[in-house]
Amino acid sequence: MTGSSEAADSSTASRAGIAVARVGVGLMWIQNSGWKTPPDFGEDRDEGLYESTRLAVEHEVFAPWAWLVEHVVLPNFTFFGWATLLVEASLGAFLLVGLATRFWALVGVGQSLLITLSVLNAPGEWHWARFLMVLVHVLLFATAAGRFYGLDGVWRPLWQRSSAPAARLLLRAS
Protein backbone atom coordinates (compact mmCIF):
# COMPACT_ATOMS: atom_id res chain seq x y z
CA MET A 1 0.00 0.00 0.00
CA THR A 2 1.22 3.42 -0.86
CA GLY A 3 0.67 6.58 1.09
CA SER A 4 -1.68 7.92 -1.58
CA SER A 5 -5.42 7.57 -1.63
CA GLU A 6 -6.49 4.40 -3.46
CA ALA A 7 -9.69 3.69 -5.37
CA ALA A 8 -12.31 1.46 -3.79
CA ASP A 9 -11.58 -1.29 -6.29
CA SER A 10 -7.83 -1.37 -5.65
CA SER A 11 -7.70 -4.04 -2.99
CA THR A 12 -9.22 -7.46 -2.50
CA ALA A 13 -10.51 -6.43 0.92
CA SER A 14 -12.30 -3.40 -0.55
CA ARG A 15 -13.84 -5.45 -3.35
CA ALA A 16 -14.95 -8.14 -0.92
CA GLY A 17 -16.40 -5.56 1.47
CA ILE A 18 -18.45 -3.97 -1.31
CA ALA A 19 -19.68 -7.40 -2.42
CA VAL A 20 -20.64 -8.36 1.13
CA ALA A 21 -22.58 -5.11 1.52
CA ARG A 22 -24.39 -5.71 -1.80
CA VAL A 23 -25.30 -9.28 -0.90
CA GLY A 24 -26.39 -8.24 2.60
CA VAL A 25 -28.67 -5.52 1.22
CA GLY A 26 -30.07 -7.97 -1.32
CA LEU A 27 -30.86 -10.44 1.45
CA MET A 28 -32.49 -7.65 3.46
CA TRP A 29 -34.88 -6.91 0.57
CA ILE A 30 -35.66 -10.59 0.07
CA GLN A 31 -36.44 -11.03 3.75
CA ASN A 32 -38.42 -7.78 3.74
CA SER A 33 -40.60 -9.04 0.90
CA GLY A 34 -41.46 -12.12 2.98
CA TRP A 35 -44.05 -10.34 5.12
CA LYS A 36 -45.88 -8.90 2.13
CA THR A 37 -48.35 -11.75 1.80
CA PRO A 38 -50.68 -11.96 -1.16
CA PRO A 39 -53.44 -11.94 -2.09
CA ASP A 40 -54.64 -9.13 0.24
CA PHE A 41 -51.30 -8.06 1.75
CA GLY A 42 -52.89 -7.75 5.21
CA GLU A 43 -55.81 -5.55 4.16
CA ASP A 44 -58.49 -7.90 5.53
CA ARG A 45 -56.78 -8.11 8.94
CA ASP A 46 -55.37 -4.55 8.98
CA GLU A 47 -51.83 -5.83 9.39
CA GLY A 48 -48.68 -6.33 7.36
CA LEU A 49 -48.11 -4.15 4.33
CA TYR A 50 -51.59 -2.64 4.54
CA GLU A 51 -51.06 -1.49 8.12
CA SER A 52 -47.62 -0.15 7.28
CA THR A 53 -48.97 1.75 4.28
CA ARG A 54 -51.84 3.18 6.32
CA LEU A 55 -49.27 4.72 8.67
CA ALA A 56 -48.44 7.23 5.92
CA VAL A 57 -51.88 8.74 6.47
CA GLU A 58 -52.14 8.34 10.24
CA HIS A 59 -48.63 9.65 10.96
CA GLU A 60 -48.14 12.03 8.08
CA VAL A 61 -44.59 12.91 7.06
CA PHE A 62 -45.30 14.80 3.84
CA ALA A 63 -48.86 15.99 3.10
CA PRO A 64 -48.89 15.29 -0.66
CA TRP A 65 -47.65 11.74 -0.05
CA ALA A 66 -50.27 11.14 2.66
CA TRP A 67 -52.97 12.40 0.28
CA LEU A 68 -51.73 10.11 -2.52
CA VAL A 69 -51.69 7.10 -0.21
CA GLU A 70 -55.16 7.85 1.13
CA HIS A 71 -56.83 8.59 -2.21
CA VAL A 72 -54.91 6.43 -4.70
CA VAL A 73 -52.87 3.69 -2.99
CA LEU A 74 -55.26 2.44 -0.30
CA PRO A 75 -58.34 2.29 -2.59
CA ASN A 76 -56.27 0.25 -5.09
CA PHE A 77 -54.26 -1.60 -2.52
CA THR A 78 -54.09 -5.04 -4.13
CA PHE A 79 -52.39 -3.57 -7.21
CA PHE A 80 -49.92 -1.60 -5.08
CA GLY A 81 -49.32 -4.62 -2.86
CA TRP A 82 -48.33 -6.74 -5.85
CA ALA A 83 -46.21 -3.93 -7.26
CA THR A 84 -44.40 -3.53 -3.93
CA LEU A 85 -43.80 -7.26 -3.61
CA LEU A 86 -42.46 -7.56 -7.16
CA VAL A 87 -40.22 -4.49 -6.87
CA GLU A 88 -38.74 -5.52 -3.52
CA ALA A 89 -38.25 -9.18 -4.46
CA SER A 90 -36.61 -8.12 -7.75
CA LEU A 91 -34.49 -5.57 -5.93
CA GLY A 92 -33.25 -8.26 -3.58
CA ALA A 93 -32.62 -10.82 -6.31
CA PHE A 94 -30.75 -8.47 -8.65
CA LEU A 95 -28.58 -7.07 -5.84
CA LEU A 96 -27.89 -10.57 -4.57
CA VAL A 97 -26.45 -11.73 -7.90
CA GLY A 98 -24.99 -8.33 -8.80
CA LEU A 99 -26.81 -7.78 -12.10
CA ALA A 100 -27.72 -4.27 -13.31
CA THR A 101 -26.66 -3.18 -9.85
CA ARG A 102 -26.50 0.55 -10.47
CA PHE A 103 -30.06 0.56 -11.81
CA TRP A 104 -31.33 -1.52 -8.87
CA ALA A 105 -29.42 0.66 -6.40
CA LEU A 106 -31.39 3.64 -7.73
CA VAL A 107 -34.60 1.63 -7.36
CA GLY A 108 -33.50 0.90 -3.79
CA VAL A 109 -33.03 4.62 -3.11
CA GLY A 110 -36.53 5.29 -4.43
CA GLN A 111 -38.16 2.44 -2.54
CA SER A 112 -36.34 3.42 0.65
CA LEU A 113 -37.57 7.00 0.28
CA LEU A 114 -41.15 5.81 -0.23
CA ILE A 115 -40.90 3.66 2.89
CA THR A 116 -39.43 6.63 4.76
CA LEU A 117 -42.35 8.81 3.70
CA SER A 118 -44.75 6.15 4.94
CA VAL A 119 -43.37 5.23 8.34
CA LEU A 120 -40.89 7.88 9.48
CA ASN A 121 -43.27 9.40 12.04
CA ALA A 122 -44.81 6.09 13.12
CA PRO A 123 -44.45 5.08 16.77
CA GLY A 124 -41.44 2.90 17.45
CA GLU A 125 -39.65 3.75 14.20
CA TRP A 126 -35.94 4.44 14.38
CA HIS A 127 -35.42 7.34 11.94
CA TRP A 128 -31.86 6.45 11.12
CA ALA A 129 -32.80 3.00 9.85
CA ARG A 130 -34.60 4.61 6.91
CA PHE A 131 -31.82 7.09 6.22
CA LEU A 132 -29.24 4.28 6.35
CA MET A 133 -31.26 2.33 3.78
CA VAL A 134 -31.01 5.29 1.42
CA LEU A 135 -27.30 5.78 2.12
CA VAL A 136 -26.36 2.14 1.53
CA HIS A 137 -28.08 2.21 -1.85
CA VAL A 138 -26.18 5.39 -2.73
CA LEU A 139 -22.98 3.53 -1.79
CA LEU A 140 -23.94 0.55 -3.97
CA PHE A 141 -24.59 2.91 -6.88
CA ALA A 142 -21.41 4.94 -6.39
CA THR A 143 -19.16 1.87 -6.19
CA ALA A 144 -20.85 -0.04 -9.04
CA ALA A 145 -21.09 -2.86 -6.53
CA GLY A 146 -22.13 -5.56 -9.00
CA ARG A 147 -18.71 -5.38 -10.62
CA PHE A 148 -17.22 -6.96 -7.51
CA TYR A 149 -17.98 -10.69 -7.40
CA GLY A 150 -21.27 -10.10 -9.22
CA LEU A 151 -22.64 -10.78 -12.68
CA ASP A 152 -22.00 -7.18 -13.74
CA GLY A 153 -18.28 -7.84 -13.36
CA VAL A 154 -18.49 -11.09 -15.32
CA TRP A 155 -20.62 -9.85 -18.21
CA ARG A 156 -19.52 -6.21 -18.44
CA PRO A 157 -16.59 -6.94 -20.81
CA LEU A 158 -19.02 -8.68 -23.18
CA TRP A 159 -21.44 -5.75 -23.04
CA GLN A 160 -18.59 -3.34 -23.76
CA ARG A 161 -17.70 -5.21 -26.98
CA SER A 162 -21.29 -5.41 -28.16
CA SER A 163 -23.23 -2.80 -30.09
CA ALA A 164 -26.61 -4.40 -29.32
CA PRO A 165 -29.12 -2.04 -27.63
CA ALA A 166 -29.65 -4.47 -24.74
CA ALA A 167 -25.88 -4.65 -24.14
CA ARG A 168 -25.64 -0.84 -24.15
CA LEU A 169 -28.51 -0.63 -21.67
CA LEU A 170 -26.99 -3.27 -19.37
CA LEU A 171 -23.63 -1.55 -19.57
CA ARG A 172 -25.20 1.67 -18.26
CA ALA A 173 -27.19 -0.24 -15.61
CA SER A 174 -24.09 -1.97 -14.32
NORVENPE-V853670 format. One record per residue. N is the residue number from 1. SS is DSSP state (a for helix, b for strand, c for the rest). PHI is phi in degrees with one decimal (999 if undefined). PSI is psi in whole degrees, -180 to 180 (* if undefined). Layout:
# NORVENPE-V853670
n=N ss=SS phi=PHI psi=PSI
n=N ss=SS phi=PHI psi=PSI
This chain:
# NORVENPE-V853670
n=1 ss=c phi=999 psi=136
n=2 ss=c phi=-94.2 psi=172
n=3 ss=c phi=-76.4 psi=-12
n=4 ss=c phi=-81.9 psi=163
n=5 ss=c phi=-70.1 psi=134
n=6 ss=c phi=-112.1 psi=151
n=7 ss=c phi=-68.1 psi=157
n=8 ss=a phi=-59.9 psi=-27
n=9 ss=a phi=-93.5 psi=14
n=10 ss=a phi=-87.5 psi=-11
n=11 ss=c phi=-133.4 psi=152
n=12 ss=a phi=-60.5 psi=-39
n=13 ss=a phi=-64.1 psi=-41
n=14 ss=a phi=-64.9 psi=-46
n=15 ss=a phi=-61.4 psi=-43
n=16 ss=a phi=-65.9 psi=-40
n=17 ss=a phi=-62.1 psi=-42
n=18 ss=a phi=-64.4 psi=-42
n=19 ss=a phi=-64.3 psi=-42
n=20 ss=a phi=-62.9 psi=-43
n=21 ss=a phi=-62.2 psi=-44
n=22 ss=a phi=-61.9 psi=-46
n=23 ss=a phi=-65.0 psi=-42
n=24 ss=a phi=-61.8 psi=-42
n=25 ss=a phi=-67.3 psi=-40
n=26 ss=a phi=-59.7 psi=-45
n=27 ss=a phi=-64.2 psi=-36
n=28 ss=a phi=-60.3 psi=-45
n=29 ss=a phi=-66.1 psi=-39
n=30 ss=a phi=-63.7 psi=-46
n=31 ss=a phi=-63.3 psi=-40
n=32 ss=a phi=-63.9 psi=-31
n=33 ss=a phi=-75.6 psi=-14
n=34 ss=c phi=-65.7 psi=-26
n=35 ss=c phi=-95.1 psi=5
n=36 ss=c phi=-95.2 psi=87
n=37 ss=c phi=-96.9 psi=115
n=38 ss=c phi=-70.4 psi=163
n=39 ss=c phi=-91.1 psi=-16
n=40 ss=c phi=-104.9 psi=-7
n=41 ss=c phi=56.2 psi=33
n=42 ss=c phi=89.5 psi=1
n=43 ss=c phi=-62.9 psi=-43
n=44 ss=c phi=-66.1 psi=-28
n=45 ss=c phi=-107.9 psi=1
n=46 ss=c phi=53.2 psi=53
n=47 ss=c phi=-144.1 psi=-177
n=48 ss=a phi=61.0 psi=-139
n=49 ss=a phi=-61.5 psi=-38
n=50 ss=a phi=-60.9 psi=-49
n=51 ss=a phi=-61.7 psi=-43
n=52 ss=a phi=-63.3 psi=-40
n=53 ss=a phi=-68.0 psi=-40
n=54 ss=a phi=-60.5 psi=-28
n=55 ss=a phi=-60.3 psi=-27
n=56 ss=a phi=-63.0 psi=-27
n=57 ss=a phi=-90.1 psi=-44
n=58 ss=a phi=-71.3 psi=-31
n=59 ss=c phi=-127.9 psi=64
n=60 ss=c phi=-52.6 psi=133
n=61 ss=c phi=-105.1 psi=-42
n=62 ss=c phi=-142.6 psi=114
n=63 ss=a phi=-52.3 psi=-45
n=64 ss=a phi=-62.1 psi=-36
n=65 ss=a phi=-67.5 psi=-44
n=66 ss=a phi=-59.8 psi=-41
n=67 ss=a phi=-62.8 psi=-45
n=68 ss=a phi=-61.4 psi=-44
n=69 ss=a phi=-62.4 psi=-46
n=70 ss=a phi=-66.3 psi=-40
n=71 ss=a phi=-101.3 psi=-16
n=72 ss=a phi=-121.2 psi=-52
n=73 ss=a phi=-69.9 psi=-56
n=74 ss=a phi=-61.4 psi=-40
n=75 ss=a phi=-66.9 psi=-21
n=76 ss=a phi=-119.5 psi=42
n=77 ss=a phi=-65.4 psi=-37
n=78 ss=a phi=-59.8 psi=-44
n=79 ss=a phi=-59.7 psi=-49
n=80 ss=a phi=-68.1 psi=-31
n=81 ss=a phi=-63.2 psi=-48
n=82 ss=a phi=-63.4 psi=-42
n=83 ss=a phi=-61.1 psi=-44
n=84 ss=a phi=-62.8 psi=-47
n=85 ss=a phi=-60.0 psi=-47
n=86 ss=a phi=-66.4 psi=-42
n=87 ss=a phi=-64.5 psi=-47
n=88 ss=a phi=-70.5 psi=-37
n=89 ss=a phi=-67.4 psi=-41
n=90 ss=a phi=-65.3 psi=-43
n=91 ss=a phi=-55.3 psi=-49
n=92 ss=a phi=-63.1 psi=-45
n=93 ss=a phi=-65.1 psi=-46
n=94 ss=a phi=-68.0 psi=-38
n=95 ss=a phi=-67.9 psi=-38
n=96 ss=a phi=-58.9 psi=-45
n=97 ss=a phi=-90.8 psi=-10
n=98 ss=c phi=74.6 psi=42
n=99 ss=c phi=-113.9 psi=129
n=100 ss=c phi=54.0 psi=43
n=101 ss=a phi=-63.6 psi=-38
n=102 ss=a phi=-65.3 psi=-42
n=103 ss=a phi=-60.3 psi=-49
n=104 ss=a phi=-69.3 psi=-27
n=105 ss=a phi=-65.4 psi=-39
n=106 ss=a phi=-66.4 psi=-39
n=107 ss=a phi=-60.8 psi=-41
n=108 ss=a phi=-62.7 psi=-39
n=109 ss=a phi=-61.0 psi=-49
n=110 ss=a phi=-61.1 psi=-47
n=111 ss=a phi=-65.1 psi=-39
n=112 ss=a phi=-63.8 psi=-39
n=113 ss=a phi=-66.6 psi=-40
n=114 ss=a phi=-63.1 psi=-41
n=115 ss=a phi=-63.8 psi=-42
n=116 ss=a phi=-59.1 psi=-44
n=117 ss=a phi=-65.0 psi=-24
n=118 ss=a phi=-87.1 psi=-36
n=119 ss=a phi=-124.0 psi=1
n=120 ss=c phi=-55.3 psi=-40
n=121 ss=c phi=-93.6 psi=5
n=122 ss=c phi=-70.7 psi=148
n=123 ss=c phi=-59.4 psi=138
n=124 ss=c phi=81.5 psi=1
n=125 ss=c phi=-83.6 psi=136
n=126 ss=c phi=-95.1 psi=110
n=127 ss=a phi=-52.7 psi=-41
n=128 ss=a phi=-66.1 psi=-25
n=129 ss=a phi=-59.2 psi=-42
n=130 ss=a phi=-69.8 psi=-41
n=131 ss=a phi=-67.2 psi=-37
n=132 ss=a phi=-65.5 psi=-35
n=133 ss=a phi=-60.7 psi=-44
n=134 ss=a phi=-63.3 psi=-48
n=135 ss=a phi=-62.2 psi=-40
n=136 ss=a phi=-67.6 psi=-33
n=137 ss=a phi=-70.8 psi=-35
n=138 ss=a phi=-61.9 psi=-42
n=139 ss=a phi=-61.0 psi=-45
n=140 ss=a phi=-62.6 psi=-39
n=141 ss=a phi=-65.7 psi=-51
n=142 ss=a phi=-63.1 psi=-32
n=143 ss=c phi=-95.0 psi=-1
n=144 ss=c phi=50.2 psi=55
n=145 ss=a phi=-57.4 psi=-25
n=146 ss=a phi=-71.3 psi=-13
n=147 ss=a phi=-77.4 psi=-11
n=148 ss=c phi=-108.0 psi=103
n=149 ss=c phi=60.4 psi=31
n=150 ss=c phi=-128.9 psi=172
n=151 ss=a phi=-65.6 psi=-28
n=152 ss=a phi=-57.4 psi=-42
n=153 ss=a phi=-67.8 psi=-32
n=154 ss=a phi=-75.6 psi=-45
n=155 ss=a phi=-93.8 psi=-15
n=156 ss=a phi=-56.2 psi=-43
n=157 ss=a phi=-59.7 psi=-36
n=158 ss=a phi=-67.4 psi=-42
n=159 ss=a phi=-64.4 psi=-36
n=160 ss=a phi=-65.7 psi=-33
n=161 ss=a phi=-83.1 psi=-13
n=162 ss=c phi=-94.9 psi=148
n=163 ss=c phi=-105.8 psi=5
n=164 ss=c phi=-65.8 psi=142
n=165 ss=a phi=-56.8 psi=-40
n=166 ss=a phi=-64.5 psi=-39
n=167 ss=a phi=-65.4 psi=-42
n=168 ss=a phi=-61.6 psi=-42
n=169 ss=a phi=-65.2 psi=-46
n=170 ss=a phi=-65.3 psi=-34
n=171 ss=a phi=-61.8 psi=-43
n=172 ss=a phi=-70.1 psi=-34
n=173 ss=a phi=-76.9 psi=-14
n=174 ss=c phi=-95.8 psi=*
